[in-house]
Amino acid sequence: MGETRTSKARRHSFTLKVSLFALMCLAGAPQQANSAESGVGFYLLGSKGPFAAVLPGPGVYFQNDVYFYSGSAGASRDLPVGGRVIGNVDATAYIDLATGLWVVPTGVLGGSLALQATVPWGGQSVDASLDAGGILGASVSDTVFTIGDPVVGASLGWHNGNWHWTTGFLVNVPVGDYQKGEIANVAFNRWGLDINGGVTWFDPKSGWEVSGVAGFTFNGENPATNYTTGTEFHFEGALTKTFSPQFSAGLVGYYYDQITADSGSGARLGDFEGRVAAFGGTAGYNFQLGQTPVSTRVKVYREFAAENRLEGTSAYLTLTIPLGVKQ
């Protein structure tokens, strides 16, 4: 049976209420994700969280993520970076990611279609020791502040009652500022494709929400280092409670596992398959700026059980604003 006018109105009302939460979880963008070549993958772990599988209503949205990461790898954990092998690494990244999202007004395959583009810019600082035949030697440091690789993508979303689900893809476009031979880079200098799917259950009456998103990242070769990162798997989850129209809070986490080996003449450490997990907390706050609704969210993750990766702490501060929403 088709929807009644009342059920349609309720559905559209719910979509508008949660659209800003959902948008905050849509952007997967290039940054310090700490895996694969240079301990970095283009998919940003922890970028998806609460309401990850709920697409906003038709319209244009702007999201800005301020992302911070600080991590390290001890002397017993080497990393291939910029064609070199380094150890005893301490790294810090501070990136701003500006994302535009357009949810088209017409339905596609019975769901909603969203198109997005993200441009990252910011800095990275790395201190390490060079590895010479298995022995750590001279210290090396590098700092960069520049523009990274843009990421474009699309998502399809559906819903039925309290259930919502999406599927989509992201493409890393290697046109950012990459410096060959340097150990600090914001850009990746390789094509990348991430395919992902997610499910959200949200009960508006109780305020409880559960989300899970899984995906696979496929990487092209970095021609500057002749290094091809293996296929990467990632899973992100969230459990939150909406306490009022303004405030929500809960738990977040992720798990990463590289499932195929690195390859190419630049893969001097062999397979170098990485793994890490993280757990943390999140809080969201909504308010009005004049007539414009604004959503903000903070997420903090602490990593553990890292293998062939940095291990550290990451934090996000996200602001989301609708630029034009169809009522």
HUKA-V674679 format. One record per residue. N is the residue number from 1. RES is the residue in one letter. PSI is psi in whole degrees, 0 to 359 (NA if undefined). OMEGA is omega as a letter, one per 20 degrees, with the letter a starting at -180 (NA if undefined). BURIAL is b if it has 16 or more other ideal C-beta (glycine too) atoms within 10 Angstrom, else e. Layout:
n->{N	N}
res->{RES	RES}
psi->{PSI	PSI}
omega->{OMEGA	OMEGA}
burial->{BURIAL	BURIAL}
//
This chain:
n->{1	2	3	4	5	6	7	8	9	10	11	12	13	14	15	16	17	18	19	20	21	22	23	24	25	26	27	28	29	30	31	32	33	34	35	36	37	38	39	40	41	42	43	44	45	46	47	48	49	50	51	52	53	54	55	56	57	58	59	60	61	62	63	64	65	66	67	68	69	70	71	72	73	74	75	76	77	78	79	80	81	82	83	84	85	86	87	88	89	90	91	92	93	94	95	96	97	98	99	100	101	102	103	104	105	106	107	108	109	110	111	112	113	114	115	116	117	118	119	120	121	122	123	124	125	126	127	128	129	130	131	132	133	134	135	136	137	138	139	140	141	142	143	144	145	146	147	148	149	150	151	152	153	154	155	156	157	158	159	160	161	162	163	164	165	166	167	168	169	170	171	172	173	174	175	176	177	178	179	180	181	182	183	184	185	186	187	188	189	190	191	192	193	194	195	196	197	198	199	200	201	202	203	204	205	206	207	208	209	210	211	212	213	214	215	216	217	218	219	220	221	222	223	224	225	226	227	228	229	230	231	232	233	234	235	236	237	238	239	240	241	242	243	244	245	246	247	248	249	250	251	252	253	254	255	256	257	258	259	260	261	262	263	264	265	266	267	268	269	270	271	272	273	274	275	276	277	278	279	280	281	282	283	284	285	286	287	288	289	290	291	292	293	294	295	296	297	298	299	300	301	302	303	304	305	306	307	308	309	310	311	312	313	314	315	316	317	318	319	320	321	322	323	324	325	326	327}
res->{M	G	E	T	R	T	S	K	A	R	R	H	S	F	T	L	K	V	S	L	F	A	L	M	C	L	A	G	A	P	Q	Q	A	N	S	A	E	S	G	V	G	F	Y	L	L	G	S	K	G	P	F	A	A	V	L	P	G	P	G	V	Y	F	Q	N	D	V	Y	F	Y	S	G	S	A	G	A	S	R	D	L	P	V	G	G	R	V	I	G	N	V	D	A	T	A	Y	I	D	L	A	T	G	L	W	V	V	P	T	G	V	L	G	G	S	L	A	L	Q	A	T	V	P	W	G	G	Q	S	V	D	A	S	L	D	A	G	G	I	L	G	A	S	V	S	D	T	V	F	T	I	G	D	P	V	V	G	A	S	L	G	W	H	N	G	N	W	H	W	T	T	G	F	L	V	N	V	P	V	G	D	Y	Q	K	G	E	I	A	N	V	A	F	N	R	W	G	L	D	I	N	G	G	V	T	W	F	D	P	K	S	G	W	E	V	S	G	V	A	G	F	T	F	N	G	E	N	P	A	T	N	Y	T	T	G	T	E	F	H	F	E	G	A	L	T	K	T	F	S	P	Q	F	S	A	G	L	V	G	Y	Y	Y	D	Q	I	T	A	D	S	G	S	G	A	R	L	G	D	F	E	G	R	V	A	A	F	G	G	T	A	G	Y	N	F	Q	L	G	Q	T	P	V	S	T	R	V	K	V	Y	R	E	F	A	A	E	N	R	L	E	G	T	S	A	Y	L	T	L	T	I	P	L	G	V	K	Q}
psi->{148	167	145	167	324	315	323	318	318	318	314	323	316	318	318	323	322	359	320	323	315	318	326	343	5	333	113	124	165	140	189	88	350	67	164	210	135	13	28	133	150	334	127	105	135	0	334	148	233	140	33	334	18	115	144	167	168	137	185	135	152	134	138	123	125	120	135	136	136	122	170	162	129	179	340	359	101	153	139	116	122	32	1	168	124	160	178	51	137	125	144	136	142	108	141	131	113	123	133	137	132	117	113	150	343	145	151	122	37	7	197	141	129	135	140	158	138	136	118	146	148	204	167	140	130	130	133	179	138	141	120	98	37	2	124	131	242	143	148	142	150	142	140	147	112	192	134	190	132	155	132	156	179	152	147	134	146	167	157	104	234	359	140	142	152	159	147	185	158	143	123	124	112	70	7	178	102	128	111	134	352	151	356	119	138	325	165	339	33	148	148	145	125	127	138	161	149	162	137	135	125	127	105	332	313	336	359	142	139	131	147	135	132	151	169	136	126	132	140	178	141	107	340	334	358	44	129	114	141	176	137	140	141	146	135	141	158	144	113	164	126	113	334	170	341	330	138	157	160	202	148	159	168	162	135	139	123	121	350	160	153	157	176	162	339	352	73	344	11	218	314	52	124	165	144	157	160	151	145	194	164	152	140	146	132	143	170	133	91	239	4	123	136	135	138	149	140	134	136	130	143	122	155	169	41	141	128	38	165	158	125	206	136	154	144	139	114	135	131	132	131	129	336	107	131	122	NA}
omega->{r	r	r	r	a	a	r	a	r	a	a	r	r	a	r	a	a	a	a	r	a	a	a	a	a	a	r	a	a	r	a	r	r	r	r	a	a	a	a	r	a	r	a	r	a	a	r	a	r	r	a	a	r	r	r	r	a	r	a	a	r	r	r	r	r	a	r	r	r	a	a	r	a	a	a	a	r	r	r	a	r	a	r	r	a	r	r	a	r	a	r	r	r	a	r	a	r	a	r	a	r	r	a	a	a	a	r	r	r	a	a	r	r	r	a	r	a	r	r	r	a	a	r	r	a	r	a	r	r	r	r	r	r	r	r	a	a	r	r	r	r	r	a	r	a	r	r	r	r	r	r	a	r	r	r	a	r	r	r	a	r	a	a	r	a	r	a	r	r	a	r	a	a	r	r	a	r	a	a	r	r	a	r	r	r	r	a	r	r	r	r	r	r	r	a	r	a	r	r	r	a	r	a	a	a	a	a	a	r	r	r	a	r	a	r	r	r	a	r	a	r	a	r	a	a	a	r	r	r	r	a	r	r	r	r	a	r	r	a	r	r	a	r	r	a	a	r	r	r	a	r	r	r	r	a	r	r	a	r	a	r	a	a	a	r	a	a	r	r	a	r	r	a	r	r	r	r	r	a	a	a	r	r	r	a	r	r	r	a	r	a	r	a	r	r	r	r	r	r	a	r	a	r	r	a	r	r	a	r	r	a	a	r	r	r	r	a	r	a	a	r	r	r	a	r	a	NA}
burial->{e	e	e	e	e	e	e	e	e	e	e	e	e	b	b	b	b	b	b	b	b	b	b	b	b	b	b	b	b	b	b	b	b	b	b	b	b	b	b	b	b	b	b	b	b	b	b	b	b	b	b	b	b	b	b	b	b	b	b	e	b	e	b	e	b	e	b	b	b	b	b	b	b	e	e	e	b	b	b	b	b	b	b	b	b	b	b	b	b	e	b	b	b	b	b	e	b	b	b	e	b	b	b	e	e	e	e	e	e	e	b	b	b	b	e	b	b	b	b	b	e	b	e	b	b	b	b	b	b	b	b	e	e	e	e	b	e	e	e	e	e	b	e	b	e	b	e	b	b	b	b	e	b	b	b	b	b	b	b	e	e	e	e	b	b	b	b	b	e	b	e	b	b	b	e	b	e	b	b	e	e	b	b	b	b	b	b	b	b	b	b	b	b	b	e	b	e	b	e	b	e	b	e	e	e	e	e	e	b	e	b	b	b	b	b	e	b	e	b	e	b	b	e	b	b	e	b	b	b	b	e	b	e	b	b	b	b	b	e	b	e	b	e	e	e	e	e	b	b	b	e	b	b	b	b	b	b	b	e	e	e	b	b	e	e	b	b	b	e	e	e	b	b	b	b	b	b	b	e	b	e	b	e	b	e	b	e	e	e	e	e	e	b	e	b	e	b	e	b	b	b	e	b	e	e	b	e	b	b	b	b	b	e	b	e	b	e	b	e	b	e	b	e	e	b	e	e}
//
